[in-house]
Amino acid sequence: IANSYNQLRASEARQSNERNLLLAGVSHDLRSPLARIKMATSLLPANAETESKLAIISRNVDVADQLIGSFMDYVRAGTEPLSDDVSLNPIIQTIKSLYKEMPAVEMIIPAGLVVDRPLKQINQVLLVRMLQNLIDKIYLY
């Protein structure tokens, strides 16, 4: 029994090492093109016509990078941490900045919504992603 248990532990350790190596490779493979896109946008000439479009590209690259990080954390830990205390104000500002170039998207904050009191046990990246998915579903499809 002890021999079988030791073999099982060794097998689990090998699988864990292989999984970590795979995750590092996936993370690198996904983030490398994002870094190249961000660098390319910073090298393009900015003028009145292209500046806002370059900013949108840059913000979307940052969001994609955060999503990759969030996904990698989830895969590593097996669950998303819900330990952030987040106020809605920065979330709202993030969403506004992501959609400020889209005139069809208008954010109306309901009267009485408390935006400066922290929400407990929230994952900020997931909350932003959820709101983006809702807005995209309404306005882009």
Disulfide bonds with the S-S distance in Angstrom:
none
